[in-house]
Amino acid sequence: MFLIQVITLSVVCAVFQILLPGYAVYVVAAVSLVFGLIFGQKPFQAFAMGLLGVGLLWGGYAAWLDQITDSILGAKVAALFSLPNALVLALVTGLIGGLLGGFAALTGALLRKLVK
């Protein structure tokens, strides 16, 4: 069940990010919060769901973009942040997105606990 929730979170976030590209951060936070609120999970499970769902989405998308553009922009941005290569930049992007999704889902789970 947990894996299905992670995949569903990734798909829903991806769809909303396509529909509202300028608001990607807000959309991910809102969708993750709603998923944490809807699914009656323990707080740690909600955090892990958001971390994995959004982290894999953002990290995978960053790595995919890096591959299809032959690392032109990724290498320059990685050099700007003093990272060794664009793959590390994709991992950092996934970590940042994962933390955003994880804390939003955790907030949703704790809100559900508070309201109950």
Secondary structure as UniProt FT lines:
FT   HELIX           2..19
FT   HELIX           21..23
FT   HELIX           24..38
FT   HELIX           43..68
FT   TURN            69..71
FT   HELIX           72..80
FT   TURN            81..82
FT   HELIX           86..115
//
